[in-house]
Amino acid sequence: MANTEVMAVTDLQVRIMELEKDASTAWHHHTTVDDFFVCLTGCIQVESPDPKQAIVLNPGERAEIKSPQVHRVVNLHPGLSEYLLVQGIGSYDFIKDRV
């Protein structure tokens, strides 16, 4: 998984994230920041176990996960998928979860 920082200030981060074929992020949550996703290329799925949901995003589609919701992002495309990730407003953290 690669990422390119677009902008980062004290309580806001913007990155372009890449997921290879069959890749996903770890299950995780954030203490204060919300995640806002915009699919750029390919197809991603934003998953949450409780409440159980799976949001499929194609290019141009968006979704939001509020803290402290446990979630992960999965690449559904047979090749590389990219998405814009905006995180804020607050202090960033990444807390891995077991699901």
VMD Tcl script that builds the backbone (N, CA, C; Angstrom):
set m [mol new atoms 297]
animate dup $m
set s [atomselect $m all]
$s set {name element resname resid chain x y z} {
  {N N MET 1 A 0.853 -1.165 0.000}
  {CA C MET 1 A 0.000 0.000 0.000}
  {C C MET 1 A 0.905 1.236 0.000}
  {N N ALA 2 A 0.707 2.078 -0.959}
  {CA C ALA 2 A 1.466 3.319 -1.058}
  {C C ALA 2 A 0.538 4.489 -0.761}
  {N N ASN 3 A 1.146 5.581 -0.296}
  {CA C ASN 3 A 0.339 6.776 -0.119}
  {C C ASN 3 A 1.192 8.003 -0.392}
  {N N THR 4 A 0.511 9.030 -0.893}
  {CA C THR 4 A 1.149 10.300 -1.208}
  {C C THR 4 A 0.458 11.393 -0.415}
  {N N GLU 5 A 1.231 12.090 0.392}
  {CA C GLU 5 A 0.651 13.175 1.175}
  {C C GLU 5 A 0.367 14.363 0.269}
  {N N VAL 6 A -0.859 14.845 0.294}
  {CA C VAL 6 A -1.263 16.016 -0.470}
  {C C VAL 6 A -1.146 17.258 0.406}
  {N N MET 7 A -1.588 17.114 1.664}
  {CA C MET 7 A -1.555 18.238 2.595}
  {C C MET 7 A -1.644 17.695 4.016}
  {N N ALA 8 A -0.932 18.342 4.933}
  {CA C ALA 8 A -1.046 17.988 6.343}
  {C C ALA 8 A -0.834 19.244 7.175}
  {N N VAL 9 A -1.789 19.510 8.037}
  {CA C VAL 9 A -1.672 20.584 9.012}
  {C C VAL 9 A -1.961 19.961 10.376}
  {N N THR 10 A -1.963 20.735 11.405}
  {CA C THR 10 A -2.080 20.216 12.763}
  {C C THR 10 A -3.228 19.222 12.941}
  {N N ASP 11 A -4.397 19.530 12.442}
  {CA C ASP 11 A -5.537 18.643 12.689}
  {C C ASP 11 A -6.295 18.224 11.430}
  {N N LEU 12 A -5.585 18.171 10.291}
  {CA C LEU 12 A -6.182 17.723 9.038}
  {C C LEU 12 A -5.111 17.122 8.139}
  {N N GLN 13 A -5.409 15.955 7.556}
  {CA C GLN 13 A -4.498 15.304 6.615}
  {C C GLN 13 A -5.252 14.931 5.357}
  {N N VAL 14 A -4.581 15.078 4.217}
  {CA C VAL 14 A -5.154 14.671 2.930}
  {C C VAL 14 A -4.096 13.837 2.219}
  {N N ARG 15 A -4.479 12.624 1.817}
  {CA C ARG 15 A -3.546 11.719 1.148}
  {C C ARG 15 A -4.223 11.001 -0.005}
  {N N ILE 16 A -3.420 10.612 -0.992}
  {CA C ILE 16 A -3.872 9.701 -2.036}
  {C C ILE 16 A -3.309 8.338 -1.674}
  {N N MET 17 A -4.200 7.386 -1.471}
  {CA C MET 17 A -3.826 6.041 -1.049}
  {C C MET 17 A -3.964 5.074 -2.225}
  {N N GLU 18 A -3.063 4.104 -2.294}
  {CA C GLU 18 A -3.106 3.061 -3.319}
  {C C GLU 18 A -3.231 1.707 -2.647}
  {N N LEU 19 A -4.067 0.865 -3.225}
  {CA C LEU 19 A -4.180 -0.518 -2.786}
  {C C LEU 19 A -3.961 -1.427 -3.988}
  {N N GLU 20 A -3.026 -2.354 -3.859}
  {CA C GLU 20 A -2.764 -3.335 -4.908}
  {C C GLU 20 A -3.903 -4.354 -4.966}
  {N N LYS 21 A -3.901 -5.174 -5.988}
  {CA C LYS 21 A -4.890 -6.247 -6.154}
  {C C LYS 21 A -4.948 -7.099 -4.880}
  {N N ASP 22 A -6.147 -7.390 -4.404}
  {CA C ASP 22 A -6.410 -8.223 -3.226}
  {C C ASP 22 A -5.899 -7.630 -1.907}
  {N N ALA 23 A -5.534 -6.362 -1.887}
  {CA C ALA 23 A -5.004 -5.738 -0.672}
  {C C ALA 23 A -6.103 -5.049 0.125}
  {N N SER 24 A -5.812 -4.845 1.411}
  {CA C SER 24 A -6.722 -4.099 2.279}
  {C C SER 24 A -5.896 -3.442 3.382}
  {N N THR 25 A -6.483 -2.441 4.017}
  {CA C THR 25 A -5.860 -1.868 5.191}
  {C C THR 25 A -6.168 -2.783 6.376}
  {N N ALA 26 A -5.471 -2.597 7.458}
  {CA C ALA 26 A -5.781 -3.322 8.686}
  {C C ALA 26 A -7.086 -2.777 9.265}
  {N N TRP 27 A -7.806 -3.619 10.005}
  {CA C TRP 27 A -8.954 -3.130 10.759}
  {C C TRP 27 A -8.413 -2.142 11.783}
  {N N HIS 28 A -9.046 -0.988 11.883}
  {CA C HIS 28 A -8.542 0.047 12.776}
  {C C HIS 28 A -9.640 1.049 13.103}
  {N N HIS 29 A -9.311 1.939 14.023}
  {CA C HIS 29 A -10.191 3.076 14.315}
  {C C HIS 29 A -9.331 4.268 14.699}
  {N N HIS 30 A -9.961 5.413 14.781}
  {CA C HIS 30 A -9.307 6.654 15.183}
  {C C HIS 30 A -10.052 7.212 16.382}
  {N N THR 31 A -9.320 7.851 17.275}
  {CA C THR 31 A -9.925 8.392 18.491}
  {C C THR 31 A -10.788 9.615 18.200}
  {N N THR 32 A -10.272 10.530 17.366}
  {CA C THR 32 A -11.015 11.774 17.141}
  {C C THR 32 A -11.261 12.103 15.676}
  {N N VAL 33 A -10.420 11.652 14.771}
  {CA C VAL 33 A -10.580 12.065 13.375}
  {C C VAL 33 A -11.589 11.193 12.638}
  {N N ASP 34 A -12.359 11.820 11.754}
  {CA C ASP 34 A -13.253 11.108 10.844}
  {C C ASP 34 A -12.503 10.877 9.540}
  {N N ASP 35 A -12.854 9.798 8.834}
  {CA C ASP 35 A -12.270 9.497 7.527}
  {C C ASP 35 A -13.295 9.793 6.442}
  {N N PHE 36 A -12.854 10.504 5.424}
  {CA C PHE 36 A -13.688 10.814 4.274}
  {C C PHE 36 A -12.971 10.244 3.049}
  {N N PHE 37 A -13.610 9.312 2.337}
  {CA C PHE 37 A -13.013 8.598 1.216}
  {C C PHE 37 A -13.645 9.025 -0.100}
  {N N VAL 38 A -12.832 9.215 -1.137}
  {CA C VAL 38 A -13.313 9.426 -2.500}
  {C C VAL 38 A -12.532 8.470 -3.390}
  {N N CYS 39 A -13.220 7.554 -4.052}
  {CA C CYS 39 A -12.553 6.620 -4.961}
  {C C CYS 39 A -12.082 7.388 -6.195}
  {N N LEU 40 A -10.815 7.198 -6.558}
  {CA C LEU 40 A -10.253 7.866 -7.734}
  {C C LEU 40 A -10.160 6.921 -8.932}
  {N N THR 41 A -9.624 5.720 -8.705}
  {CA C THR 41 A -9.523 4.711 -9.776}
  {C C THR 41 A -9.820 3.339 -9.189}
  {N N GLY 42 A -10.252 2.420 -10.033}
  {CA C GLY 42 A -10.549 1.066 -9.574}
  {C C GLY 42 A -11.865 0.998 -8.850}
  {N N CYS 43 A -11.881 0.224 -7.761}
  {CA C CYS 43 A -13.099 0.045 -6.962}
  {C C CYS 43 A -12.671 -0.372 -5.558}
  {N N ILE 44 A -13.153 0.341 -4.557}
  {CA C ILE 44 A -12.833 0.011 -3.171}
  {C C ILE 44 A -14.110 -0.246 -2.385}
  {N N GLN 45 A -13.928 -0.933 -1.270}
  {CA C GLN 45 A -15.043 -1.164 -0.357}
  {C C GLN 45 A -14.610 -0.725 1.035}
  {N N VAL 46 A -15.415 0.115 1.655}
  {CA C VAL 46 A -15.176 0.557 3.027}
  {C C VAL 46 A -16.066 -0.304 3.913}
  {N N GLU 47 A -15.434 -1.077 4.799}
  {CA C GLU 47 A -16.162 -2.037 5.619}
  {C C GLU 47 A -16.131 -1.641 7.094}
  {N N SER 48 A -17.193 -1.996 7.791}
  {CA C SER 48 A -17.308 -1.777 9.223}
  {C C SER 48 A -18.010 -2.997 9.822}
  {N N PRO 49 A -17.484 -3.549 10.927}
  {CA C PRO 49 A -18.104 -4.746 11.489}
  {C C PRO 49 A -19.282 -4.478 12.430}
  {N N ASP 50 A -19.338 -3.285 13.044}
  {CA C ASP 50 A -20.394 -3.022 14.015}
  {C C ASP 50 A -20.712 -1.533 14.064}
  {N N PRO 51 A -21.756 -1.082 13.411}
  {CA C PRO 51 A -22.725 -1.905 12.704}
  {C C PRO 51 A -22.144 -2.432 11.398}
  {N N LYS 52 A -22.548 -3.633 11.040}
  {CA C LYS 52 A -22.017 -4.270 9.839}
  {C C LYS 52 A -22.464 -3.492 8.607}
  {N N GLN 53 A -21.466 -3.049 7.834}
  {CA C GLN 53 A -21.774 -2.367 6.575}
  {C C GLN 53 A -20.613 -2.543 5.614}
  {N N ALA 54 A -20.921 -2.492 4.341}
  {CA C ALA 54 A -19.920 -2.563 3.278}
  {C C ALA 54 A -20.345 -1.574 2.201}
  {N N ILE 55 A -19.570 -0.512 2.045}
  {CA C ILE 55 A -19.896 0.545 1.092}
  {C C ILE 55 A -18.951 0.423 -0.093}
  {N N VAL 56 A -19.488 0.094 -1.258}
  {CA C VAL 56 A -18.685 -0.043 -2.468}
  {C C VAL 56 A -18.595 1.313 -3.152}
  {N N LEU 57 A -17.354 1.720 -3.472}
  {CA C LEU 57 A -17.126 3.010 -4.120}
  {C C LEU 57 A -16.434 2.817 -5.452}
  {N N ASN 58 A -17.026 3.367 -6.482}
  {CA C ASN 58 A -16.428 3.444 -7.812}
  {C C ASN 58 A -15.897 4.861 -7.997}
  {N N PRO 59 A -15.098 5.104 -9.034}
  {CA C PRO 59 A -14.531 6.440 -9.224}
  {C C PRO 59 A -15.575 7.559 -9.113}
  {N N GLY 60 A -15.236 8.550 -8.278}
  {CA C GLY 60 A -16.115 9.696 -8.064}
  {C C GLY 60 A -17.077 9.543 -6.906}
  {N N GLU 61 A -17.242 8.319 -6.394}
  {CA C GLU 61 A -18.156 8.104 -5.276}
  {C C GLU 61 A -17.416 8.283 -3.955}
  {N N ARG 62 A -18.182 8.625 -2.902}
  {CA C ARG 62 A -17.550 8.950 -1.632}
  {C C ARG 62 A -18.307 8.324 -0.457}
  {N N ALA 63 A -17.584 8.248 0.679}
  {CA C ALA 63 A -18.171 7.732 1.914}
  {C C ALA 63 A -17.439 8.364 3.087}
  {N N GLU 64 A -18.082 8.316 4.251}
  {CA C GLU 64 A -17.475 8.865 5.455}
  {C C GLU 64 A -17.630 7.877 6.598}
  {N N ILE 65 A -16.577 7.746 7.399}
  {CA C ILE 65 A -16.609 6.941 8.618}
  {C C ILE 65 A -16.289 7.869 9.786}
  {N N LYS 66 A -17.198 7.921 10.741}
  {CA C LYS 66 A -17.021 8.773 11.920}
  {C C LYS 66 A -16.218 8.031 12.990}
  {N N SER 67 A -15.364 8.776 13.702}
  {CA C SER 67 A -14.625 8.156 14.809}
  {C C SER 67 A -15.604 7.868 15.949}
  {N N PRO 68 A -15.394 6.833 16.717}
  {CA C PRO 68 A -14.310 5.855 16.697}
  {C C PRO 68 A -14.694 4.546 15.991}
  {N N GLN 69 A -15.459 4.616 14.922}
  {CA C GLN 69 A -15.943 3.431 14.208}
  {C C GLN 69 A -14.779 2.582 13.682}
  {N N VAL 70 A -14.774 1.301 13.992}
  {CA C VAL 70 A -13.783 0.358 13.449}
  {C C VAL 70 A -14.084 0.155 11.971}
  {N N HIS 71 A -13.023 0.149 11.140}
  {CA C HIS 71 A -13.226 0.017 9.698}
  {C C HIS 71 A -11.952 -0.438 9.001}
  {N N ARG 72 A -12.094 -0.765 7.729}
  {CA C ARG 72 A -10.966 -1.038 6.853}
  {C C ARG 72 A -11.391 -0.736 5.429}
  {N N VAL 73 A -10.399 -0.657 4.528}
  {CA C VAL 73 A -10.655 -0.416 3.111}
  {C C VAL 73 A -10.093 -1.598 2.336}
  {N N VAL 74 A -10.890 -2.126 1.397}
  {CA C VAL 74 A -10.514 -3.299 0.608}
  {C C VAL 74 A -10.543 -2.940 -0.874}
  {N N ASN 75 A -9.545 -3.389 -1.618}
  {CA C ASN 75 A -9.533 -3.196 -3.066}
  {C C ASN 75 A -10.360 -4.301 -3.715}
  {N N LEU 76 A -11.402 -3.946 -4.439}
  {CA C LEU 76 A -12.245 -4.914 -5.146}
  {C C LEU 76 A -11.876 -5.035 -6.621}
  {N N HIS 77 A -10.996 -4.196 -7.088}
  {CA C HIS 77 A -10.624 -4.135 -8.515}
  {C C HIS 77 A -9.547 -5.185 -8.815}
  {N N PRO 78 A -9.524 -5.730 -10.027}
  {CA C PRO 78 A -8.494 -6.722 -10.363}
  {C C PRO 78 A -7.092 -6.125 -10.511}
  {N N GLY 79 A -6.975 -4.819 -10.454}
  {CA C GLY 79 A -5.682 -4.142 -10.505}
  {C C GLY 79 A -5.582 -3.152 -9.358}
  {N N LEU 80 A -4.788 -2.143 -9.535}
  {CA C LEU 80 A -4.576 -1.095 -8.542}
  {C C LEU 80 A -5.827 -0.220 -8.378}
  {N N SER 81 A -6.135 0.142 -7.144}
  {CA C SER 81 A -7.187 1.124 -6.858}
  {C C SER 81 A -6.563 2.274 -6.088}
  {N N GLU 82 A -7.058 3.493 -6.339}
  {CA C GLU 82 A -6.590 4.673 -5.618}
  {C C GLU 82 A -7.789 5.396 -5.030}
  {N N TYR 83 A -7.566 5.985 -3.856}
  {CA C TYR 83 A -8.620 6.798 -3.254}
  {C C TYR 83 A -8.013 7.984 -2.528}
  {N N LEU 84 A -8.779 9.057 -2.495}
  {CA C LEU 84 A -8.408 10.244 -1.743}
  {C C LEU 84 A -8.920 10.046 -0.323}
  {N N LEU 85 A -8.053 10.268 0.653}
  {CA C LEU 85 A -8.415 10.109 2.055}
  {C C LEU 85 A -8.205 11.435 2.776}
  {N N VAL 86 A -9.296 11.975 3.306}
  {CA C VAL 86 A -9.238 13.203 4.106}
  {C C VAL 86 A -9.541 12.802 5.536}
  {N N GLN 87 A -8.645 13.186 6.474}
  {CA C GLN 87 A -8.806 12.819 7.877}
  {C C GLN 87 A -8.756 14.068 8.748}
  {N N GLY 88 A -9.769 14.249 9.539}
  {CA C GLY 88 A -9.819 15.404 10.435}
  {C C GLY 88 A -11.217 15.530 10.991}
  {N N ILE 89 A -11.461 16.450 11.715}
  {CA C ILE 89 A -10.558 17.444 12.264}
  {C C ILE 89 A -10.210 16.957 13.657}
  {N N GLY 90 A -8.910 16.930 13.974}
  {CA C GLY 90 A -8.449 16.490 15.272}
  {C C GLY 90 A -7.069 15.892 15.171}
  {N N SER 91 A -6.611 15.353 16.271}
  {CA C SER 91 A -5.293 14.736 16.349}
  {C C SER 91 A -5.357 13.339 15.744}
  {N N TYR 92 A -4.477 13.048 14.779}
  {CA C TYR 92 A -4.494 11.770 14.066}
  {C C TYR 92 A -3.908 10.654 14.925}
  {N N ASP 93 A -4.559 9.508 14.902}
  {CA C ASP 93 A -3.994 8.277 15.430}
  {C C ASP 93 A -4.540 7.117 14.601}
  {N N PHE 94 A -3.905 5.953 14.708}
  {CA C PHE 94 A -4.284 4.754 13.967}
  {C C PHE 94 A -4.181 3.604 14.950}
  {N N ILE 95 A -5.333 3.121 15.400}
  {CA C ILE 95 A -5.370 2.074 16.420}
  {C C ILE 95 A -5.869 0.796 15.775}
  {N N LYS 96 A -4.982 -0.221 15.678}
  {CA C LYS 96 A -5.357 -1.502 15.067}
  {C C LYS 96 A -6.347 -2.238 15.950}
  {N N ASP 97 A -7.295 -2.915 15.290}
  {CA C ASP 97 A -8.323 -3.685 15.983}
  {C C ASP 97 A -8.334 -5.112 15.454}
  {N N ARG 98 A -8.772 -6.027 16.304}
  {CA C ARG 98 A -9.007 -7.420 15.874}
  {C C ARG 98 A -10.500 -7.565 15.605}
  {N N VAL 99 A -10.795 -8.099 14.444}
  {CA C VAL 99 A -12.211 -8.306 14.103}
  {C C VAL 99 A -12.429 -9.760 13.779}
}
mol reanalyze $m
mol bondsrecalc $m
mol representation Tube
mol addrep $m
